């Protein structure tokens, strides 16, 4: 079933790229490529497949170009951070466990969560003021989703289960924000992301229940680090 879904999605991806190149659909190629790589990236992340990271890096490069064009400056800057975190996540998933072994899913610690909430409030406030001063299209929402995405991405690189609820919150806002900017394909992509994130939360929670000892060991190490 998974192989069939992969083949169908690959065929659909090629068809969408050709339609964009030949101007059969009113969609820029960068948005189409961002749509395709984004879908594959989240799918592989749900599956805990390390290949989500190189595909995610490519996805960030496509969206960097797209967001600069649409003047969503915070989202554009976010893609640069994603590229850096992509390489870190790639390494940590492969060598972030005990004695540089594979990283396992864990829960967030109370201290780590408190620090991240404090960062979210303070950085969102500062970014909103800055983006307003440079005439960003949606200062608060751009800032808030940027901060949420950075926190979610950090948690994802460390395989923390709670990355999924944070992503879900950000994706709900992104669906509206990109539709508002007439990026309808990207808005549709985030609806797909939303569904995949819900699936990711369920799947990772199941993984945590199946192997709690490994996950708890990673959690204690993560809180110390």
Buried (B, 14 or more C-beta within 10 A) or exposed (E): EEEEEEEEBEEEBEEBBEEBEEEEEEBBBBBBBBBBBBBBBBBBBBBBBBEBBBBBBBBBBBBBBBBBEBBBBBBBBBBEBBBEBBEBBBBBBBEBBEEEEBBBBBBBBEEBBEEBEEBBEEBBBEBBEBBBEEEBBBBBBBBBBBBBBBBBBBBBBBBBBBBBBBBBBBBBBBBEBBBEBEBEBBBBBBBBBBEBBBBBBEBBBEBBEEEBEBBBBBBEBBBEE
